[in-house]
């Protein structure tokens, strides 16, 4: 999630879900280009059916208060576990190389927050996949998001092996305290302090970002990773649910977590 793209996200959230999950629903005459104008309604995946598929993918369950949660037995959880297995194998190799004097002296990993460390599924269902800054603020202030399945274990393991953990999110600086609380309550042991947790600050952007308050997602996140590496760290793993979390370099390996609910360029 990224507040600077809030209005754009509101317009494309449903379309992003349809494109991500509903690609296989297109008929033989469907428009193939992402931004093509549909010629008929038959070229557009039905939004209700796409939503149903998203809920089935996450293994939708509801509690007595009607709150929605993903299931640890869902296909989403299984897909995340496969990605984590690959990531851990590569991180283990980096740890072994470091012990042998061949790896980075100060290895680090960078993690996005929404749908990388914390799962926004319940919030998205509450909002009908329609993000607004106001609804996000209200939710984050009062409610903890559940962790993405398996991510606290992977992150805590990485820290135990001497890998420094950084969080880089498109959330706004004013959401820091709520986010720190949530990460801690979700079981993440690496401290989300000011030295290791970067949020977007449009009012007083950091000097190391040449684009200042006008950074797009790639510029902001890649620029922040560059800043981290300027402190002597080598980012051996960069985790995100959006391709814009991962583009721009300054990471040895990138790991794309699944997210069919919205798309951020």
ROKOLRO-628958 format. One record per residue (C-alpha): x, y, z. Coordinates in steps of 0.02 Angstrom, whole numbers, always signed. Example, Ala and Ser with C-alpha at 12.3 -4.5 7.8 and 13.67 -1.06 7.14 Angstrom:
// residues 2
NODE, +615, -225, +390 .
NODE, +684, -53, +357 .
This chain:
// residues 265
NODE, +0, +0, +0 .
NODE, +59, +173, -35 .
NODE, -30, +332, +14 .
NODE, +46, +433, -127 .
NODE, -44, +317, -245 .
NODE, -205, +307, -146 .
NODE, -320, +382, -275 .
NODE, -243, +281, -413 .
NODE, -255, +124, -311 .
NODE, -439, +155, -277 .
NODE, -470, +154, -464 .
NODE, -365, +2, -505 .
NODE, -387, -112, -354 .
NODE, -528, -213, -429 .
NODE, -447, -213, -601 .
NODE, -283, -270, -525 .
NODE, -371, -413, -437 .
NODE, -455, -462, -599 .
NODE, -294, -459, -696 .
NODE, -197, -556, -565 .
NODE, -324, -691, -530 .
NODE, -436, -685, -681 .
NODE, -312, -699, -821 .
NODE, -371, -876, -855 .
NODE, -552, -817, -865 .
NODE, -527, -722, -1027 .
NODE, -616, -798, -1176 .
NODE, -539, -834, -1345 .
NODE, -575, -660, -1411 .
NODE, -516, -567, -1258 .
NODE, -405, -414, -1269 .
NODE, -226, -469, -1238 .
NODE, -144, -303, -1193 .
NODE, -162, -249, -1011 .
NODE, -226, -77, -1055 .
NODE, -332, -124, -1206 .
NODE, -510, -58, -1207 .
NODE, -631, -205, -1199 .
NODE, -741, -219, -1351 .
NODE, -880, -309, -1257 .
NODE, -921, -359, -1078 .
NODE, -866, -537, -1119 .
NODE, -686, -479, -1120 .
NODE, -697, -425, -938 .
NODE, -688, -552, -795 .
NODE, -844, -537, -688 .
NODE, -795, -443, -531 .
NODE, -903, -549, -414 .
NODE, -825, -708, -482 .
NODE, -650, -635, -465 .
NODE, -687, -588, -284 .
NODE, -750, -765, -251 .
NODE, -590, -835, -324 .
NODE, -485, -721, -215 .
NODE, -579, -779, -61 .
NODE, -560, -961, -110 .
NODE, -373, -937, -143 .
NODE, -349, -863, +31 .
NODE, -460, -996, +111 .
NODE, -580, -865, +177 .
NODE, -644, -893, +353 .
NODE, -747, -778, +463 .
NODE, -754, -760, +651 .
NODE, -908, -728, +759 .
NODE, -891, -542, +725 .
NODE, -891, -566, +538 .
NODE, -707, -526, +517 .
NODE, -620, -613, +373 .
NODE, -458, -710, +390 .
NODE, -350, -814, +275 .
NODE, -325, -998, +312 .
NODE, -153, -1075, +347 .
NODE, -211, -1221, +240 .
NODE, -254, -1112, +90 .
NODE, -170, -1115, -79 .
NODE, -106, -940, -37 .
NODE, -17, -1008, +117 .
NODE, +55, -1152, +17 .
NODE, +121, -1036, -118 .
NODE, +200, -922, +12 .
NODE, +281, -1072, +96 .
NODE, +362, -1125, -69 .
NODE, +435, -950, -92 .
NODE, +499, -948, +87 .
NODE, +580, -1118, +64 .
NODE, +678, -1054, -85 .
NODE, +724, -893, +6 .
NODE, +785, -985, +160 .
NODE, +894, -1100, +56 .
NODE, +978, -950, -25 .
NODE, +997, -860, +140 .
NODE, +1073, -1015, +218 .
NODE, +1199, -1020, +76 .
NODE, +1243, -837, +109 .
NODE, +1266, -874, +294 .
NODE, +1379, -1021, +254 .
NODE, +1483, -916, +132 .
NODE, +1500, -781, +263 .
NODE, +1563, -907, +391 .
NODE, +1690, -964, +261 .
NODE, +1748, -786, +231 .
NODE, +1670, -775, +58 .
NODE, +1506, -688, +92 .
NODE, +1453, -511, +135 .
NODE, +1526, -442, +296 .
NODE, +1361, -359, +342 .
NODE, +1220, -458, +260 .
NODE, +1044, -386, +268 .
NODE, +869, -419, +207 .
NODE, +737, -290, +164 .
NODE, +552, -321, +185 .
NODE, +398, -228, +129 .
NODE, +257, -222, +257 .
NODE, +84, -239, +179 .
NODE, +57, -415, +111 .
NODE, +240, -457, +137 .
NODE, +255, -457, +327 .
NODE, +76, -412, +375 .
NODE, -77, -476, +284 .
NODE, -205, -345, +231 .
NODE, -338, -474, +184 .
NODE, -462, -430, +323 .
NODE, -445, -244, +288 .
NODE, -469, -270, +101 .
NODE, -627, -373, +128 .
NODE, -697, -241, +246 .
NODE, -669, -107, +115 .
NODE, -725, -209, -34 .
NODE, -548, -192, -105 .
NODE, -571, -3, -108 .
NODE, -425, +78, -18 .
NODE, -436, +252, +57 .
NODE, -308, +338, +170 .
NODE, -444, +373, +298 .
NODE, -502, +192, +311 .
NODE, -323, +130, +320 .
NODE, -283, +251, +462 .
NODE, -437, +198, +559 .
NODE, -395, +15, +537 .
NODE, -211, +26, +580 .
NODE, -245, +134, +732 .
NODE, -364, +8, +810 .
NODE, -325, -162, +735 .
NODE, -175, -275, +712 .
NODE, -157, -363, +546 .
NODE, -109, -546, +552 .
NODE, +66, -592, +495 .
NODE, +92, -665, +323 .
NODE, +102, -852, +354 .
NODE, +278, -908, +397 .
NODE, +360, -739, +380 .
NODE, +394, -705, +566 .
NODE, +483, -873, +576 .
NODE, +589, -837, +423 .
NODE, +632, -660, +477 .
NODE, +672, -710, +656 .
NODE, +780, -852, +593 .
NODE, +875, -733, +479 .
NODE, +910, -617, +625 .
NODE, +972, -763, +730 .
NODE, +1100, -801, +593 .
NODE, +1173, -625, +597 .
NODE, +1071, -552, +454 .
NODE, +1013, -375, +488 .
NODE, +829, -345, +453 .
NODE, +760, -185, +376 .
NODE, +578, -142, +342 .
NODE, +542, -23, +197 .
NODE, +359, +22, +171 .
NODE, +254, +144, +72 .
NODE, +152, +179, +228 .
NODE, +163, +360, +284 .
NODE, +274, +420, +426 .
NODE, +123, +464, +534 .
NODE, +78, +278, +536 .
NODE, +243, +228, +615 .
NODE, +185, +192, +793 .
NODE, +37, +87, +736 .
NODE, +148, -11, +616 .
NODE, +283, -42, +747 .
NODE, +152, -105, +869 .
NODE, +79, -222, +739 .
NODE, +247, -295, +686 .
NODE, +291, -330, +867 .
NODE, +122, -407, +907 .
NODE, +131, -512, +749 .
NODE, +289, -595, +814 .
NODE, +430, -506, +723 .
NODE, +580, -498, +839 .
NODE, +696, -383, +740 .
NODE, +666, -208, +806 .
NODE, +568, -93, +692 .
NODE, +660, +59, +760 .
NODE, +703, +217, +665 .
NODE, +868, +144, +606 .
NODE, +786, -10, +531 .
NODE, +610, +44, +484 .
NODE, +586, +164, +338 .
NODE, +418, +243, +300 .
NODE, +376, +369, +166 .
NODE, +392, +548, +226 .
NODE, +326, +672, +100 .
NODE, +331, +819, +221 .
NODE, +517, +804, +259 .
NODE, +592, +678, +137 .
NODE, +767, +617, +175 .
NODE, +913, +698, +87 .
NODE, +973, +532, +15 .
NODE, +821, +528, -102 .
NODE, +854, +646, -248 .
NODE, +670, +636, -299 .
NODE, +617, +702, -129 .
NODE, +429, +710, -104 .
NODE, +395, +662, -285 .
NODE, +470, +486, -280 .
NODE, +370, +348, -360 .
NODE, +373, +177, -277 .
NODE, +526, +112, -370 .
NODE, +626, +271, -341 .
NODE, +582, +276, -156 .
NODE, +616, +93, -120 .
NODE, +771, +74, -228 .
NODE, +839, +238, -161 .
NODE, +812, +178, +17 .
NODE, +899, +14, -19 .
NODE, +1044, +112, -94 .
NODE, +1052, +212, +67 .
NODE, +1055, +52, +170 .
NODE, +1197, -18, +67 .
NODE, +1292, +147, +83 .
NODE, +1305, +105, +268 .
NODE, +1406, -49, +228 .
NODE, +1267, -177, +217 .
NODE, +1245, -299, +74 .
NODE, +1062, -336, +42 .
NODE, +1057, -521, +5 .
NODE, +867, -532, -1 .
NODE, +729, -408, -44 .
NODE, +549, -463, -10 .
NODE, +392, -381, -78 .
NODE, +218, -416, -144 .
NODE, +230, -288, -285 .
NODE, +354, -287, -428 .
NODE, +382, -104, -387 .
NODE, +447, -161, -217 .
NODE, +583, -259, -304 .
NODE, +638, -157, -453 .
NODE, +782, -35, -458 .
NODE, +926, -144, -400 .
NODE, +1022, -143, -235 .
NODE, +979, -322, -189 .
NODE, +1064, -487, -228 .
NODE, +902, -586, -233 .
NODE, +720, -533, -244 .
NODE, +568, -629, -183 .
NODE, +395, -588, -250 .
NODE, +255, -638, -133 .
NODE, +82, -668, -208 .
NODE, -51, -532, -199 .
NODE, -204, -542, -312 .
NODE, -297, -406, -215 .
NODE, -220, -247, -288 .
NODE, -81, -184, -399 .
NODE, +37, -38, -370 .
NODE, +148, +23, -513 .
